[in-house]
Amino acid sequence: MPDIRKVVGRRTRVLRKKLGYTQEELARRAEIARESLSRIERGQREVGLYVLQRLGRVDVHLER
């Protein structure tokens, strides 16, 4: 079974790049720290519903 942190991280990075955002810009729009976003994208941080909701508000959806 794949590590959900890695799956979410990869998907977040792909969609961020597709939208043309830097980590800094996406973090600012989602109102989270850029360092947190970096750890999420690398699969090194658990992502709670609160952060997922914030990312979703800036068009980063985790569906396939």
Biopython code that builds the backbone (N, CA, C, O; Angstrom):
import numpy as np
from Bio.PDB.StructureBuilder import StructureBuilder

atoms = [
    (1, "MET", "N", (0.848, -1.179, 0.000)),
    (1, "MET", "CA", (0.000, 0.000, 0.000)),
    (1, "MET", "C", (0.891, 1.240, 0.000)),
    (1, "MET", "O", (1.826, 1.327, 0.796)),
    (2, "PRO", "N", (0.612, 2.200, -0.885)),
    (2, "PRO", "CA", (1.446, 3.398, -0.948)),
    (2, "PRO", "C", (1.276, 4.273, 0.290)),
    (2, "PRO", "O", (0.212, 4.311, 0.907)),
    (3, "ASP", "N", (2.339, 4.963, 0.629)),
    (3, "ASP", "CA", (2.329, 5.903, 1.750)),
    (3, "ASP", "C", (1.468, 7.105, 1.348)),
    (3, "ASP", "O", (1.791, 7.802, 0.386)),
    (4, "ILE", "N", (0.393, 7.346, 2.068)),
    (4, "ILE", "CA", (-0.547, 8.408, 1.712)),
    (4, "ILE", "C", (0.131, 9.773, 1.713)),
    (4, "ILE", "O", (-0.246, 10.648, 0.934)),
    (5, "ARG", "N", (1.128, 9.968, 2.577)),
    (5, "ARG", "CA", (1.843, 11.254, 2.594)),
    (5, "ARG", "C", (2.561, 11.497, 1.275)),
    (5, "ARG", "O", (2.580, 12.619, 0.769)),
    (6, "LYS", "N", (3.148, 10.446, 0.722)),
    (6, "LYS", "CA", (3.856, 10.575, -0.559)),
    (6, "LYS", "C", (2.871, 10.807, -1.701)),
    (6, "LYS", "O", (3.133, 11.611, -2.596)),
    (7, "VAL", "N", (1.751, 10.111, -1.672)),
    (7, "VAL", "CA", (0.734, 10.277, -2.717)),
    (7, "VAL", "C", (0.193, 11.709, -2.712)),
    (7, "VAL", "O", (0.112, 12.349, -3.760)),
    (8, "VAL", "N", (-0.171, 12.201, -1.547)),
    (8, "VAL", "CA", (-0.687, 13.564, -1.427)),
    (8, "VAL", "C", (0.387, 14.565, -1.837)),
    (8, "VAL", "O", (0.098, 15.539, -2.531)),
    (9, "GLY", "N", (1.603, 14.331, -1.419)),
    (9, "GLY", "CA", (2.701, 15.232, -1.760)),
    (9, "GLY", "C", (2.957, 15.321, -3.243)),
    (9, "GLY", "O", (3.094, 16.415, -3.791)),
    (10, "ARG", "N", (3.024, 14.175, -3.899)),
    (10, "ARG", "CA", (3.246, 14.173, -5.351)),
    (10, "ARG", "C", (2.118, 14.880, -6.081)),
    (10, "ARG", "O", (2.351, 15.674, -6.992)),
    (11, "ARG", "N", (0.896, 14.584, -5.670)),
    (11, "ARG", "CA", (-0.272, 15.183, -6.326)),
    (11, "ARG", "C", (-0.311, 16.695, -6.121)),
    (11, "ARG", "O", (-0.645, 17.445, -7.039)),
    (12, "THR", "N", (0.027, 17.130, -4.933)),
    (12, "THR", "CA", (0.061, 18.561, -4.639)),
    (12, "THR", "C", (1.099, 19.258, -5.511)),
    (12, "THR", "O", (0.827, 20.317, -6.075)),
    (13, "ARG", "N", (2.281, 18.669, -5.621)),
    (13, "ARG", "CA", (3.343, 19.266, -6.443)),
    (13, "ARG", "C", (2.943, 19.331, -7.911)),
    (13, "ARG", "O", (3.124, 20.363, -8.558)),
    (14, "VAL", "N", (2.408, 18.251, -8.435)),
    (14, "VAL", "CA", (2.003, 18.222, -9.844)),
    (14, "VAL", "C", (0.962, 19.305, -10.129)),
    (14, "VAL", "O", (1.073, 20.041, -11.110)),
    (15, "LEU", "N", (-0.034, 19.394, -9.276)),
    (15, "LEU", "CA", (-1.092, 20.379, -9.506)),
    (15, "LEU", "C", (-0.605, 21.808, -9.283)),
    (15, "LEU", "O", (-1.039, 22.726, -9.978)),
    (16, "ARG", "N", (0.284, 21.999, -8.328)),
    (16, "ARG", "CA", (0.854, 23.342, -8.125)),
    (16, "ARG", "C", (1.580, 23.795, -9.378)),
    (16, "ARG", "O", (1.414, 24.929, -9.827)),
    (17, "LYS", "N", (2.386, 22.904, -9.941)),
    (17, "LYS", "CA", (3.128, 23.251, -11.151)),
    (17, "LYS", "C", (2.194, 23.464, -12.337)),
    (17, "LYS", "O", (2.416, 24.356, -13.155)),
    (18, "LYS", "N", (1.160, 22.653, -12.427)),
    (18, "LYS", "CA", (0.178, 22.806, -13.505)),
    (18, "LYS", "C", (-0.489, 24.182, -13.441)),
    (18, "LYS", "O", (-0.781, 24.788, -14.472)),
    (19, "LEU", "N", (-0.725, 24.664, -12.228)),
    (19, "LEU", "CA", (-1.327, 25.986, -12.037)),
    (19, "LEU", "C", (-0.314, 27.114, -12.217)),
    (19, "LEU", "O", (-0.691, 28.283, -12.293)),
    (20, "GLY", "N", (0.958, 26.766, -12.284)),
    (20, "GLY", "CA", (1.993, 27.766, -12.492)),
    (20, "GLY", "C", (2.389, 28.520, -11.233)),
    (20, "GLY", "O", (2.919, 29.627, -11.322)),
    (21, "TYR", "N", (2.142, 27.942, -10.062)),
    (21, "TYR", "CA", (2.482, 28.586, -8.802)),
    (21, "TYR", "C", (3.842, 28.113, -8.309)),
    (21, "TYR", "O", (4.214, 26.955, -8.497)),
    (22, "THR", "N", (4.572, 29.009, -7.683)),
    (22, "THR", "CA", (5.758, 28.606, -6.929)),
    (22, "THR", "C", (5.273, 28.105, -5.577)),
    (22, "THR", "O", (4.116, 28.308, -5.207)),
    (23, "GLN", "N", (6.162, 27.451, -4.846)),
    (23, "GLN", "CA", (5.794, 27.044, -3.485)),
    (23, "GLN", "C", (5.439, 28.258, -2.651)),
    (23, "GLN", "O", (4.481, 28.233, -1.877)),
    (24, "GLU", "N", (6.203, 29.307, -2.808)),
    (24, "GLU", "CA", (5.964, 30.533, -2.045)),
    (24, "GLU", "C", (4.570, 31.092, -2.330)),
    (24, "GLU", "O", (3.849, 31.479, -1.411)),
    (25, "GLU", "N", (4.198, 31.131, -3.607)),
    (25, "GLU", "CA", (2.900, 31.696, -3.973)),
    (25, "GLU", "C", (1.746, 30.821, -3.484)),
    (25, "GLU", "O", (0.765, 31.332, -2.943)),
    (26, "LEU", "N", (1.860, 29.520, -3.670)),
    (26, "LEU", "CA", (0.796, 28.637, -3.213)),
    (26, "LEU", "C", (0.655, 28.695, -1.692)),
    (26, "LEU", "O", (-0.457, 28.737, -1.165)),
    (27, "ALA", "N", (1.778, 28.696, -1.000)),
    (27, "ALA", "CA", (1.738, 28.766, 0.472)),
    (27, "ALA", "C", (1.065, 30.063, 0.926)),
    (27, "ALA", "O", (0.256, 30.059, 1.854)),
    (28, "ARG", "N", (1.403, 31.156, 0.272)),
    (28, "ARG", "CA", (0.792, 32.442, 0.632)),
    (28, "ARG", "C", (-0.711, 32.410, 0.387)),
    (28, "ARG", "O", (-1.487, 32.846, 1.238)),
    (29, "ARG", "N", (-1.127, 31.897, -0.765)),
    (29, "ARG", "CA", (-2.550, 31.836, -1.099)),
    (29, "ARG", "C", (-3.315, 30.909, -0.146)),
    (29, "ARG", "O", (-4.468, 31.171, 0.197)),
    (30, "ALA", "N", (-2.653, 29.818, 0.275)),
    (30, "ALA", "CA", (-3.304, 28.856, 1.168)),
    (30, "ALA", "C", (-3.152, 29.245, 2.639)),
    (30, "ALA", "O", (-3.727, 28.611, 3.523)),
    (31, "GLU", "N", (-2.377, 30.285, 2.882)),
    (31, "GLU", "CA", (-2.124, 30.758, 4.244)),
    (31, "GLU", "C", (-1.480, 29.681, 5.116)),
    (31, "GLU", "O", (-1.887, 29.445, 6.254)),
    (32, "ILE", "N", (-0.456, 29.033, 4.542)),
    (32, "ILE", "CA", (0.358, 28.083, 5.291)),
    (32, "ILE", "C", (1.819, 28.461, 5.058)),
    (32, "ILE", "O", (2.131, 29.188, 4.116)),
    (33, "ALA", "N", (2.696, 27.976, 5.899)),
    (33, "ALA", "CA", (4.125, 28.272, 5.753)),
    (33, "ALA", "C", (4.691, 27.557, 4.536)),
    (33, "ALA", "O", (4.316, 26.421, 4.243)),
    (34, "ARG", "N", (5.596, 28.226, 3.828)),
    (34, "ARG", "CA", (6.223, 27.615, 2.664)),
    (34, "ARG", "C", (6.981, 26.356, 3.067)),
    (34, "ARG", "O", (7.001, 25.379, 2.318)),
    (35, "GLU", "N", (7.597, 26.370, 4.230)),
    (35, "GLU", "CA", (8.327, 25.200, 4.712)),
    (35, "GLU", "C", (7.376, 24.013, 4.913)),
    (35, "GLU", "O", (7.745, 22.869, 4.649)),
    (36, "SER", "N", (6.172, 24.286, 5.374)),
    (36, "SER", "CA", (5.171, 23.222, 5.539)),
    (36, "SER", "C", (4.779, 22.649, 4.189)),
    (36, "SER", "O", (4.674, 21.433, 4.034)),
    (37, "LEU", "N", (4.563, 23.517, 3.214)),
    (37, "LEU", "CA", (4.216, 23.053, 1.872)),
    (37, "LEU", "C", (5.341, 22.214, 1.289)),
    (37, "LEU", "O", (5.089, 21.188, 0.656)),
    (38, "SER", "N", (6.559, 22.635, 1.495)),
    (38, "SER", "CA", (7.704, 21.872, 1.011)),
    (38, "SER", "C", (7.727, 20.472, 1.620)),
    (38, "SER", "O", (7.951, 19.487, 0.917)),
    (39, "ARG", "N", (7.496, 20.388, 2.924)),
    (39, "ARG", "CA", (7.475, 19.069, 3.597)),
    (39, "ARG", "C", (6.305, 18.220, 3.108)),
    (39, "ARG", "O", (6.435, 17.004, 2.972)),
    (40, "ILE", "N", (5.171, 18.850, 2.843)),
    (40, "ILE", "CA", (4.011, 18.119, 2.303)),
    (40, "ILE", "C", (4.376, 17.529, 0.950)),
    (40, "ILE", "O", (4.148, 16.345, 0.704)),
    (41, "GLU", "N", (4.943, 18.354, 0.072)),
    (41, "GLU", "CA", (5.283, 17.888, -1.277)),
    (41, "GLU", "C", (6.319, 16.776, -1.259)),
    (41, "GLU", "O", (6.325, 15.931, -2.154)),
    (42, "ARG", "N", (7.191, 16.756, -0.262)),
    (42, "ARG", "CA", (8.207, 15.701, -0.155)),
    (42, "ARG", "C", (7.694, 14.474, 0.594)),
    (42, "ARG", "O", (8.424, 13.497, 0.762)),
    (43, "GLY", "N", (6.436, 14.522, 1.044)),
    (43, "GLY", "CA", (5.868, 13.391, 1.764)),
    (43, "GLY", "C", (6.395, 13.253, 3.167)),
    (43, "GLY", "O", (6.373, 12.159, 3.730)),
    (44, "GLN", "N", (6.871, 14.340, 3.749)),
    (44, "GLN", "CA", (7.466, 14.304, 5.077)),
    (44, "GLN", "C", (6.553, 14.875, 6.148)),
    (44, "GLN", "O", (6.951, 14.975, 7.309)),
    (45, "ARG", "N", (5.348, 15.249, 5.781)),
    (45, "ARG", "CA", (4.429, 15.846, 6.754)),
    (45, "ARG", "C", (3.038, 15.278, 6.561)),
    (45, "ARG", "O", (2.547, 15.169, 5.438)),
    (46, "GLU", "N", (2.415, 14.919, 7.659)),
    (46, "GLU", "CA", (1.016, 14.520, 7.627)),
    (46, "GLU", "C", (0.184, 15.738, 7.228)),
    (46, "GLU", "O", (0.473, 16.858, 7.650)),
    (47, "VAL", "N", (-0.828, 15.522, 6.431)),
    (47, "VAL", "CA", (-1.670, 16.632, 5.988)),
    (47, "VAL", "C", (-3.053, 16.463, 6.597)),
    (47, "VAL", "O", (-3.763, 15.502, 6.301)),
    (48, "GLY", "N", (-3.424, 17.402, 7.446)),
    (48, "GLY", "CA", (-4.731, 17.361, 8.077)),
    (48, "GLY", "C", (-5.799, 17.965, 7.186)),
    (48, "GLY", "O", (-5.504, 18.583, 6.163)),
    (49, "LEU", "N", (-7.025, 17.779, 7.587)),
    (49, "LEU", "CA", (-8.144, 18.307, 6.807)),
    (49, "LEU", "C", (-8.106, 19.829, 6.706)),
    (49, "LEU", "O", (-8.500, 20.396, 5.686)),
    (50, "TYR", "N", (-7.641, 20.478, 7.743)),
    (50, "TYR", "CA", (-7.562, 21.940, 7.741)),
    (50, "TYR", "C", (-6.657, 22.428, 6.611)),
    (50, "TYR", "O", (-7.015, 23.357, 5.887)),
    (51, "VAL", "N", (-5.491, 21.809, 6.459)),
    (51, "VAL", "CA", (-4.552, 22.201, 5.402)),
    (51, "VAL", "C", (-5.111, 21.816, 4.035)),
    (51, "VAL", "O", (-4.990, 22.585, 3.083)),
    (52, "LEU", "N", (-5.713, 20.652, 3.927)),
    (52, "LEU", "CA", (-6.322, 20.257, 2.655)),
    (52, "LEU", "C", (-7.404, 21.249, 2.235)),
    (52, "LEU", "O", (-7.530, 21.581, 1.057)),
    (53, "GLN", "N", (-8.170, 21.710, 3.194)),
    (53, "GLN", "CA", (-9.208, 22.694, 2.901)),
    (53, "GLN", "C", (-8.577, 23.995, 2.394)),
    (53, "GLN", "O", (-9.070, 24.589, 1.435)),
    (54, "ARG", "N", (-7.515, 24.428, 3.020)),
    (54, "ARG", "CA", (-6.837, 25.654, 2.596)),
    (54, "ARG", "C", (-6.261, 25.508, 1.189)),
    (54, "ARG", "O", (-6.359, 26.429, 0.378)),
    (55, "LEU", "N", (-5.666, 24.364, 0.900)),
    (55, "LEU", "CA", (-5.139, 24.124, -0.442)),
    (55, "LEU", "C", (-6.267, 24.077, -1.467)),
    (55, "LEU", "O", (-6.122, 24.585, -2.579)),
    (56, "GLY", "N", (-7.374, 23.477, -1.098)),
    (56, "GLY", "CA", (-8.518, 23.380, -2.005)),
    (56, "GLY", "C", (-9.094, 24.726, -2.388)),
    (56, "GLY", "O", (-9.671, 24.879, -3.464)),
    (57, "ARG", "N", (-8.941, 25.692, -1.520)),
    (57, "ARG", "CA", (-9.450, 27.035, -1.829)),
    (57, "ARG", "C", (-8.648, 27.715, -2.922)),
    (57, "ARG", "O", (-9.115, 28.692, -3.506)),
    (58, "VAL", "N", (-7.457, 27.224, -3.210)),
    (58, "VAL", "CA", (-6.649, 27.825, -4.275)),
    (58, "VAL", "C", (-6.496, 26.860, -5.447)),
    (58, "VAL", "O", (-5.470, 26.844, -6.127)),
    (59, "ASP", "N", (-7.517, 26.072, -5.664)),
    (59, "ASP", "CA", (-7.596, 25.192, -6.835)),
    (59, "ASP", "C", (-6.573, 24.074, -6.866)),
    (59, "ASP", "O", (-6.155, 23.655, -7.945)),
    (60, "VAL", "N", (-6.162, 23.583, -5.717)),
    (60, "VAL", "CA", (-5.288, 22.406, -5.677)),
    (60, "VAL", "C", (-6.143, 21.259, -5.158)),
    (60, "VAL", "O", (-6.343, 21.117, -3.951)),
    (61, "HIS", "N", (-6.641, 20.449, -6.071)),
    (61, "HIS", "CA", (-7.506, 19.329, -5.721)),
    (61, "HIS", "C", (-6.708, 18.048, -5.814)),
    (61, "HIS", "O", (-5.875, 17.897, -6.709)),
    (62, "LEU", "N", (-6.947, 17.138, -4.916)),
    (62, "LEU", "CA", (-6.148, 15.920, -4.851)),
    (62, "LEU", "C", (-6.769, 14.743, -5.592)),
    (62, "LEU", "O", (-6.265, 13.624, -5.506)),
    (63, "GLU", "N", (-7.837, 14.977, -6.306)),
    (63, "GLU", "CA", (-8.441, 13.900, -7.067)),
    (63, "GLU", "C", (-7.621, 13.608, -8.313)),
    (63, "GLU", "O", (-6.829, 14.447, -8.742)),
    (64, "ARG", "N", (-7.797, 12.446, -8.893)),
    (64, "ARG", "CA", (-6.998, 12.047, -10.074)),
    (64, "ARG", "C", (-7.552, 12.595, -11.334)),
    (64, "ARG", "O", (-7.001, 12.353, -12.408)),
]
sb = StructureBuilder()
sb.init_structure("model")
sb.init_model(0)
sb.init_chain("A")
sb.init_seg("    ")
for serial, (resi, resn, name, xyz) in enumerate(atoms, 1):
    if name == "N":
        sb.init_residue(resn, " ", resi, " ")
    sb.init_atom(name, np.array(xyz, "f"), 0.0, 1.0, " ", f" {name:<3s}", serial, name[0])
structure = sb.get_structure()
